[in-house]
Amino acid sequence: MQYSLLDNGVDSLKAAYNCIIKIPELREGLEHNIKDAVLSLNHAVERFYLN
């Protein structure tokens, strides 16, 4: 599977969004979910900056 930088950034942005919308309903793993959201958002920003 190959992604362009833009597609890769969009995919990471979607992953961050999915992590963020789950936060209110989580009872366990909140810290891990927040970490995943931050890392995915950082990755998305890097991809958009490089594009």
CHARMM internal coordinates of N, CA and C (Angstrom, degrees):
IC EDIT
DIST 1 N 1 CA 1.4412
DIST 1 CA 1 C 1.5312
ANGL 1 N 1 CA 1 C 107.53
DIST 1 C 2 N 1.3262
ANGL 1 CA 1 C 2 N 115.97
DIHE 1 N 1 CA 1 C 2 N 133.69
DIST 2 N 2 CA 1.4582
ANGL 1 C 2 N 2 CA 120.88
DIHE 1 CA 1 C 2 N 2 CA 177.10
DIST 2 CA 2 C 1.5233
ANGL 2 N 2 CA 2 C 109.66
DIHE 1 C 2 N 2 CA 2 C -126.09
DIST 2 C 3 N 1.3201
ANGL 2 CA 2 C 3 N 114.29
DIHE 2 N 2 CA 2 C 3 N 135.22
DIST 3 N 3 CA 1.4601
ANGL 2 C 3 N 3 CA 121.65
DIHE 2 CA 2 C 3 N 3 CA 175.91
DIST 3 CA 3 C 1.5196
ANGL 3 N 3 CA 3 C 108.60
DIHE 2 C 3 N 3 CA 3 C -116.51
DIST 3 C 4 N 1.3058
ANGL 3 CA 3 C 4 N 116.40
DIHE 3 N 3 CA 3 C 4 N 144.70
DIST 4 N 4 CA 1.4596
ANGL 3 C 4 N 4 CA 118.99
DIHE 3 CA 3 C 4 N 4 CA 168.23
DIST 4 CA 4 C 1.5356
ANGL 4 N 4 CA 4 C 106.92
DIHE 3 C 4 N 4 CA 4 C -75.04
DIST 4 C 5 N 1.3192
ANGL 4 CA 4 C 5 N 116.71
DIHE 4 N 4 CA 4 C 5 N 168.38
DIST 5 N 5 CA 1.4657
ANGL 4 C 5 N 5 CA 119.16
DIHE 4 CA 4 C 5 N 5 CA 178.46
DIST 5 CA 5 C 1.5191
ANGL 5 N 5 CA 5 C 111.36
DIHE 4 C 5 N 5 CA 5 C -59.37
DIST 5 C 6 N 1.3261
ANGL 5 CA 5 C 6 N 116.25
DIHE 5 N 5 CA 5 C 6 N -40.04
DIST 6 N 6 CA 1.4611
ANGL 5 C 6 N 6 CA 120.28
DIHE 5 CA 5 C 6 N 6 CA 179.82
DIST 6 CA 6 C 1.5286
ANGL 6 N 6 CA 6 C 111.12
DIHE 5 C 6 N 6 CA 6 C -65.82
DIST 6 C 7 N 1.3289
ANGL 6 CA 6 C 7 N 117.69
DIHE 6 N 6 CA 6 C 7 N -46.64
DIST 7 N 7 CA 1.4658
ANGL 6 C 7 N 7 CA 121.06
DIHE 6 CA 6 C 7 N 7 CA 178.61
DIST 7 CA 7 C 1.5257
ANGL 7 N 7 CA 7 C 111.36
DIHE 6 C 7 N 7 CA 7 C -62.66
DIST 7 C 8 N 1.3163
ANGL 7 CA 7 C 8 N 115.95
DIHE 7 N 7 CA 7 C 8 N -37.89
DIST 8 N 8 CA 1.4556
ANGL 7 C 8 N 8 CA 120.89
DIHE 7 CA 7 C 8 N 8 CA 178.20
DIST 8 CA 8 C 1.5278
ANGL 8 N 8 CA 8 C 110.37
DIHE 7 C 8 N 8 CA 8 C -63.99
DIST 8 C 9 N 1.3229
ANGL 8 CA 8 C 9 N 116.60
DIHE 8 N 8 CA 8 C 9 N -42.58
DIST 9 N 9 CA 1.4631
ANGL 8 C 9 N 9 CA 120.97
DIHE 8 CA 8 C 9 N 9 CA 178.01
DIST 9 CA 9 C 1.5152
ANGL 9 N 9 CA 9 C 112.50
DIHE 8 C 9 N 9 CA 9 C -64.73
DIST 9 C 10 N 1.3227
ANGL 9 CA 9 C 10 N 116.76
DIHE 9 N 9 CA 9 C 10 N -41.73
DIST 10 N 10 CA 1.4653
ANGL 9 C 10 N 10 CA 120.92
DIHE 9 CA 9 C 10 N 10 CA 178.52
DIST 10 CA 10 C 1.5247
ANGL 10 N 10 CA 10 C 110.11
DIHE 9 C 10 N 10 CA 10 C -63.91
DIST 10 C 11 N 1.3200
ANGL 10 CA 10 C 11 N 117.34
DIHE 10 N 10 CA 10 C 11 N -41.48
DIST 11 N 11 CA 1.4591
ANGL 10 C 11 N 11 CA 121.29
DIHE 10 CA 10 C 11 N 11 CA 178.55
DIST 11 CA 11 C 1.5264
ANGL 11 N 11 CA 11 C 111.05
DIHE 10 C 11 N 11 CA 11 C -61.86
DIST 11 C 12 N 1.3161
ANGL 11 CA 11 C 12 N 117.33
DIHE 11 N 11 CA 11 C 12 N -42.65
DIST 12 N 12 CA 1.4648
ANGL 11 C 12 N 12 CA 121.06
DIHE 11 CA 11 C 12 N 12 CA 178.08
DIST 12 CA 12 C 1.5206
ANGL 12 N 12 CA 12 C 111.65
DIHE 11 C 12 N 12 CA 12 C -67.55
DIST 12 C 13 N 1.3183
ANGL 12 CA 12 C 13 N 116.84
DIHE 12 N 12 CA 12 C 13 N -36.43
DIST 13 N 13 CA 1.4623
ANGL 12 C 13 N 13 CA 120.49
DIHE 12 CA 12 C 13 N 13 CA 177.17
DIST 13 CA 13 C 1.5338
ANGL 13 N 13 CA 13 C 110.80
DIHE 12 C 13 N 13 CA 13 C -64.89
DIST 13 C 14 N 1.3221
ANGL 13 CA 13 C 14 N 116.99
DIHE 13 N 13 CA 13 C 14 N -39.91
DIST 14 N 14 CA 1.4673
ANGL 13 C 14 N 14 CA 121.20
DIHE 13 CA 13 C 14 N 14 CA 175.96
DIST 14 CA 14 C 1.5304
ANGL 14 N 14 CA 14 C 110.67
DIHE 13 C 14 N 14 CA 14 C -63.43
DIST 14 C 15 N 1.3414
ANGL 14 CA 14 C 15 N 116.52
DIHE 14 N 14 CA 14 C 15 N -40.62
DIST 15 N 15 CA 1.4613
ANGL 14 C 15 N 15 CA 120.15
DIHE 14 CA 14 C 15 N 15 CA 179.07
DIST 15 CA 15 C 1.5282
ANGL 15 N 15 CA 15 C 110.67
DIHE 14 C 15 N 15 CA 15 C -63.51
DIST 15 C 16 N 1.3316
ANGL 15 CA 15 C 16 N 116.97
DIHE 15 N 15 CA 15 C 16 N -41.61
DIST 16 N 16 CA 1.4686
ANGL 15 C 16 N 16 CA 120.82
DIHE 15 CA 15 C 16 N 16 CA 177.87
DIST 16 CA 16 C 1.5191
ANGL 16 N 16 CA 16 C 110.44
DIHE 15 C 16 N 16 CA 16 C -63.17
DIST 16 C 17 N 1.3203
ANGL 16 CA 16 C 17 N 116.85
DIHE 16 N 16 CA 16 C 17 N -43.93
DIST 17 N 17 CA 1.4620
ANGL 16 C 17 N 17 CA 121.47
DIHE 16 CA 16 C 17 N 17 CA 179.22
DIST 17 CA 17 C 1.5320
ANGL 17 N 17 CA 17 C 110.50
DIHE 16 C 17 N 17 CA 17 C -60.61
DIST 17 C 18 N 1.3188
ANGL 17 CA 17 C 18 N 116.68
DIHE 17 N 17 CA 17 C 18 N -45.30
DIST 18 N 18 CA 1.4656
ANGL 17 C 18 N 18 CA 120.48
DIHE 17 CA 17 C 18 N 18 CA 179.79
DIST 18 CA 18 C 1.5256
ANGL 18 N 18 CA 18 C 111.53
DIHE 17 C 18 N 18 CA 18 C -61.43
DIST 18 C 19 N 1.3129
ANGL 18 CA 18 C 19 N 117.67
DIHE 18 N 18 CA 18 C 19 N -37.79
DIST 19 N 19 CA 1.4678
ANGL 18 C 19 N 19 CA 120.91
DIHE 18 CA 18 C 19 N 19 CA 176.83
DIST 19 CA 19 C 1.5285
ANGL 19 N 19 CA 19 C 110.95
DIHE 18 C 19 N 19 CA 19 C -66.89
DIST 19 C 20 N 1.3122
ANGL 19 CA 19 C 20 N 116.24
DIHE 19 N 19 CA 19 C 20 N -42.04
DIST 20 N 20 CA 1.4676
ANGL 19 C 20 N 20 CA 120.78
DIHE 19 CA 19 C 20 N 20 CA -176.48
DIST 20 CA 20 C 1.5265
ANGL 20 N 20 CA 20 C 111.81
DIHE 19 C 20 N 20 CA 20 C -67.20
DIST 20 C 21 N 1.3232
ANGL 20 CA 20 C 21 N 117.76
DIHE 20 N 20 CA 20 C 21 N -40.99
DIST 21 N 21 CA 1.4629
ANGL 20 C 21 N 21 CA 118.87
DIHE 20 CA 20 C 21 N 21 CA -177.53
DIST 21 CA 21 C 1.5281
ANGL 21 N 21 CA 21 C 112.38
DIHE 20 C 21 N 21 CA 21 C -71.48
DIST 21 C 22 N 1.3377
ANGL 21 CA 21 C 22 N 117.71
DIHE 21 N 21 CA 21 C 22 N -18.33
DIST 22 N 22 CA 1.4691
ANGL 21 C 22 N 22 CA 120.83
DIHE 21 CA 21 C 22 N 22 CA 177.73
DIST 22 CA 22 C 1.5232
ANGL 22 N 22 CA 22 C 112.85
DIHE 21 C 22 N 22 CA 22 C -80.93
DIST 22 C 23 N 1.3206
ANGL 22 CA 22 C 23 N 117.86
DIHE 22 N 22 CA 22 C 23 N -17.15
DIST 23 N 23 CA 1.4665
ANGL 22 C 23 N 23 CA 121.65
DIHE 22 CA 22 C 23 N 23 CA -172.35
DIST 23 CA 23 C 1.5277
ANGL 23 N 23 CA 23 C 113.55
DIHE 22 C 23 N 23 CA 23 C -54.52
DIST 23 C 24 N 1.3394
ANGL 23 CA 23 C 24 N 120.76
DIHE 23 N 23 CA 23 C 24 N -47.18
DIST 24 N 24 CA 1.4738
ANGL 23 C 24 N 24 CA 119.54
DIHE 23 CA 23 C 24 N 24 CA -176.82
DIST 24 CA 24 C 1.5353
ANGL 24 N 24 CA 24 C 114.45
DIHE 23 C 24 N 24 CA 24 C -61.41
DIST 24 C 25 N 1.3145
ANGL 24 CA 24 C 25 N 118.52
DIHE 24 N 24 CA 24 C 25 N -27.81
DIST 25 N 25 CA 1.4619
ANGL 24 C 25 N 25 CA 120.39
DIHE 24 CA 24 C 25 N 25 CA -176.26
DIST 25 CA 25 C 1.5252
ANGL 25 N 25 CA 25 C 114.39
DIHE 24 C 25 N 25 CA 25 C -96.09
DIST 25 C 26 N 1.3212
ANGL 25 CA 25 C 26 N 117.32
DIHE 25 N 25 CA 25 C 26 N -2.80
DIST 26 N 26 CA 1.4655
ANGL 25 C 26 N 26 CA 119.87
DIHE 25 CA 25 C 26 N 26 CA -177.90
DIST 26 CA 26 C 1.5223
ANGL 26 N 26 CA 26 C 111.87
DIHE 25 C 26 N 26 CA 26 C -77.20
DIST 26 C 27 N 1.3021
ANGL 26 CA 26 C 27 N 115.04
DIHE 26 N 26 CA 26 C 27 N 138.11
DIST 27 N 27 CA 1.4609
ANGL 26 C 27 N 27 CA 121.59
DIHE 26 CA 26 C 27 N 27 CA 173.61
DIST 27 CA 27 C 1.5260
ANGL 27 N 27 CA 27 C 110.43
DIHE 26 C 27 N 27 CA 27 C -109.17
DIST 27 C 28 N 1.3184
ANGL 27 CA 27 C 28 N 116.34
DIHE 27 N 27 CA 27 C 28 N -28.13
DIST 28 N 28 CA 1.4631
ANGL 27 C 28 N 28 CA 122.25
DIHE 27 CA 27 C 28 N 28 CA 177.58
DIST 28 CA 28 C 1.5295
ANGL 28 N 28 CA 28 C 108.78
DIHE 27 C 28 N 28 CA 28 C -131.74
DIST 28 C 29 N 1.3154
ANGL 28 CA 28 C 29 N 115.85
DIHE 28 N 28 CA 28 C 29 N 154.23
DIST 29 N 29 CA 1.4497
ANGL 28 C 29 N 29 CA 120.33
DIHE 28 CA 28 C 29 N 29 CA 175.63
DIST 29 CA 29 C 1.5132
ANGL 29 N 29 CA 29 C 115.08
DIHE 28 C 29 N 29 CA 29 C 76.43
DIST 29 C 30 N 1.3235
ANGL 29 CA 29 C 30 N 116.85
DIHE 29 N 29 CA 29 C 30 N 20.28
DIST 30 N 30 CA 1.4668
ANGL 29 C 30 N 30 CA 120.21
DIHE 29 CA 29 C 30 N 30 CA -177.83
DIST 30 CA 30 C 1.5347
ANGL 30 N 30 CA 30 C 111.07
DIHE 29 C 30 N 30 CA 30 C -60.49
DIST 30 C 31 N 1.3242
ANGL 30 CA 30 C 31 N 116.49
DIHE 30 N 30 CA 30 C 31 N -46.69
DIST 31 N 31 CA 1.4703
ANGL 30 C 31 N 31 CA 119.94
DIHE 30 CA 30 C 31 N 31 CA -177.99
DIST 31 CA 31 C 1.5279
ANGL 31 N 31 CA 31 C 110.86
DIHE 30 C 31 N 31 CA 31 C -61.66
DIST 31 C 32 N 1.3250
ANGL 31 CA 31 C 32 N 116.18
DIHE 31 N 31 CA 31 C 32 N -42.48
DIST 32 N 32 CA 1.4609
ANGL 31 C 32 N 32 CA 120.36
DIHE 31 CA 31 C 32 N 32 CA 179.90
DIST 32 CA 32 C 1.5310
ANGL 32 N 32 CA 32 C 110.40
DIHE 31 C 32 N 32 CA 32 C -63.66
DIST 32 C 33 N 1.3072
ANGL 32 CA 32 C 33 N 117.28
DIHE 32 N 32 CA 32 C 33 N -41.54
DIST 33 N 33 CA 1.4537
ANGL 32 C 33 N 33 CA 121.88
DIHE 32 CA 32 C 33 N 33 CA -179.83
DIST 33 CA 33 C 1.5274
ANGL 33 N 33 CA 33 C 111.43
DIHE 32 C 33 N 33 CA 33 C -65.67
DIST 33 C 34 N 1.3231
ANGL 33 CA 33 C 34 N 116.40
DIHE 33 N 33 CA 33 C 34 N -40.93
DIST 34 N 34 CA 1.4708
ANGL 33 C 34 N 34 CA 120.10
DIHE 33 CA 33 C 34 N 34 CA 177.47
DIST 34 CA 34 C 1.5294
ANGL 34 N 34 CA 34 C 109.91
DIHE 33 C 34 N 34 CA 34 C -64.65
DIST 34 C 35 N 1.3321
ANGL 34 CA 34 C 35 N 116.16
DIHE 34 N 34 CA 34 C 35 N -41.33
DIST 35 N 35 CA 1.4685
ANGL 34 C 35 N 35 CA 120.18
DIHE 34 CA 34 C 35 N 35 CA 177.96
DIST 35 CA 35 C 1.5269
ANGL 35 N 35 CA 35 C 110.24
DIHE 34 C 35 N 35 CA 35 C -60.61
DIST 35 C 36 N 1.3225
ANGL 35 CA 35 C 36 N 117.73
DIHE 35 N 35 CA 35 C 36 N -44.64
DIST 36 N 36 CA 1.4636
ANGL 35 C 36 N 36 CA 120.96
DIHE 35 CA 35 C 36 N 36 CA 178.73
DIST 36 CA 36 C 1.5282
ANGL 36 N 36 CA 36 C 111.21
DIHE 35 C 36 N 36 CA 36 C -61.78
DIST 36 C 37 N 1.3283
ANGL 36 CA 36 C 37 N 116.94
DIHE 36 N 36 CA 36 C 37 N -39.69
DIST 37 N 37 CA 1.4630
ANGL 36 C 37 N 37 CA 120.67
DIHE 36 CA 36 C 37 N 37 CA 178.94
DIST 37 CA 37 C 1.5242
ANGL 37 N 37 CA 37 C 110.88
DIHE 36 C 37 N 37 CA 37 C -63.81
DIST 37 C 38 N 1.3074
ANGL 37 CA 37 C 38 N 116.78
DIHE 37 N 37 CA 37 C 38 N -44.54
DIST 38 N 38 CA 1.4691
ANGL 37 C 38 N 38 CA 120.88
DIHE 37 CA 37 C 38 N 38 CA -179.57
DIST 38 CA 38 C 1.5270
ANGL 38 N 38 CA 38 C 110.92
DIHE 37 C 38 N 38 CA 38 C -64.87
DIST 38 C 39 N 1.3283
ANGL 38 CA 38 C 39 N 116.97
DIHE 38 N 38 CA 38 C 39 N -44.66
DIST 39 N 39 CA 1.4677
ANGL 38 C 39 N 39 CA 120.09
DIHE 38 CA 38 C 39 N 39 CA 179.99
DIST 39 CA 39 C 1.5284
ANGL 39 N 39 CA 39 C 111.61
DIHE 38 C 39 N 39 CA 39 C -64.93
DIST 39 C 40 N 1.3170
ANGL 39 CA 39 C 40 N 116.85
DIHE 39 N 39 CA 39 C 40 N -41.61
DIST 40 N 40 CA 1.4653
ANGL 39 C 40 N 40 CA 119.97
DIHE 39 CA 39 C 40 N 40 CA 178.69
DIST 40 CA 40 C 1.5218
ANGL 40 N 40 CA 40 C 111.15
DIHE 39 C 40 N 40 CA 40 C -65.76
DIST 40 C 41 N 1.3337
ANGL 40 CA 40 C 41 N 116.95
DIHE 40 N 40 CA 40 C 41 N -41.22
DIST 41 N 41 CA 1.4582
ANGL 40 C 41 N 41 CA 120.64
DIHE 40 CA 40 C 41 N 41 CA 178.39
DIST 41 CA 41 C 1.5311
ANGL 41 N 41 CA 41 C 110.74
DIHE 40 C 41 N 41 CA 41 C -64.50
DIST 41 C 42 N 1.3223
ANGL 41 CA 41 C 42 N 116.78
DIHE 41 N 41 CA 41 C 42 N -41.85
DIST 42 N 42 CA 1.4628
ANGL 41 C 42 N 42 CA 120.82
DIHE 41 CA 41 C 42 N 42 CA 177.12
DIST 42 CA 42 C 1.5314
ANGL 42 N 42 CA 42 C 110.53
DIHE 41 C 42 N 42 CA 42 C -61.03
DIST 42 C 43 N 1.3141
ANGL 42 CA 42 C 43 N 116.67
DIHE 42 N 42 CA 42 C 43 N -43.70
DIST 43 N 43 CA 1.4615
ANGL 42 C 43 N 43 CA 120.90
DIHE 42 CA 42 C 43 N 43 CA 179.35
DIST 43 CA 43 C 1.5301
ANGL 43 N 43 CA 43 C 110.50
DIHE 42 C 43 N 43 CA 43 C -62.87
DIST 43 C 44 N 1.3251
ANGL 43 CA 43 C 44 N 116.79
DIHE 43 N 43 CA 43 C 44 N -42.05
DIST 44 N 44 CA 1.4630
ANGL 43 C 44 N 44 CA 120.69
DIHE 43 CA 43 C 44 N 44 CA 179.21
DIST 44 CA 44 C 1.5295
ANGL 44 N 44 CA 44 C 110.78
DIHE 43 C 44 N 44 CA 44 C -61.66
DIST 44 C 45 N 1.3164
ANGL 44 CA 44 C 45 N 116.94
DIHE 44 N 44 CA 44 C 45 N -44.92
DIST 45 N 45 CA 1.4643
ANGL 44 C 45 N 45 CA 120.91
DIHE 44 CA 44 C 45 N 45 CA -179.81
DIST 45 CA 45 C 1.5263
ANGL 45 N 45 CA 45 C 110.14
DIHE 44 C 45 N 45 CA 45 C -62.66
DIST 45 C 46 N 1.3276
ANGL 45 CA 45 C 46 N 117.51
DIHE 45 N 45 CA 45 C 46 N -41.45
DIST 46 N 46 CA 1.4627
ANGL 45 C 46 N 46 CA 120.52
DIHE 45 CA 45 C 46 N 46 CA 177.73
DIST 46 CA 46 C 1.5229
ANGL 46 N 46 CA 46 C 110.97
DIHE 45 C 46 N 46 CA 46 C -60.55
DIST 46 C 47 N 1.3242
ANGL 46 CA 46 C 47 N 116.80
DIHE 46 N 46 CA 46 C 47 N -44.22
DIST 47 N 47 CA 1.4743
ANGL 46 C 47 N 47 CA 120.40
DIHE 46 CA 46 C 47 N 47 CA -178.63
DIST 47 CA 47 C 1.5205
ANGL 47 N 47 CA 47 C 110.31
DIHE 46 C 47 N 47 CA 47 C -64.63
DIST 47 C 48 N 1.3446
ANGL 47 CA 47 C 48 N 117.88
DIHE 47 N 47 CA 47 C 48 N -42.50
DIST 48 N 48 CA 1.4586
ANGL 47 C 48 N 48 CA 120.18
DIHE 47 CA 47 C 48 N 48 CA -179.60
DIST 48 CA 48 C 1.5330
ANGL 48 N 48 CA 48 C 110.88
DIHE 47 C 48 N 48 CA 48 C -68.02
DIST 48 C 49 N 1.3210
ANGL 48 CA 48 C 49 N 116.35
DIHE 48 N 48 CA 48 C 49 N -34.72
DIST 49 N 49 CA 1.4674
ANGL 48 C 49 N 49 CA 120.01
DIHE 48 CA 48 C 49 N 49 CA 178.89
DIST 49 CA 49 C 1.5221
ANGL 49 N 49 CA 49 C 110.50
DIHE 48 C 49 N 49 CA 49 C -67.27
DIST 49 C 50 N 1.3278
ANGL 49 CA 49 C 50 N 117.63
DIHE 49 N 49 CA 49 C 50 N -38.75
DIST 50 N 50 CA 1.4585
ANGL 49 C 50 N 50 CA 121.27
DIHE 49 CA 49 C 50 N 50 CA -178.94
DIST 50 CA 50 C 1.5252
ANGL 50 N 50 CA 50 C 112.58
DIHE 49 C 50 N 50 CA 50 C -74.97
DIST 50 C 51 N 1.3317
ANGL 50 CA 50 C 51 N 116.08
DIHE 50 N 50 CA 50 C 51 N -21.84
DIST 51 N 51 CA 1.4530
ANGL 50 C 51 N 51 CA 119.84
DIHE 50 CA 50 C 51 N 51 CA -177.55
DIST 51 CA 51 C 1.4766
ANGL 51 N 51 CA 51 C 109.22
DIHE 50 C 51 N 51 CA 51 C -78.28
END
COOR INIT
IC SEED 1 N 1 CA 1 C
IC BUILD
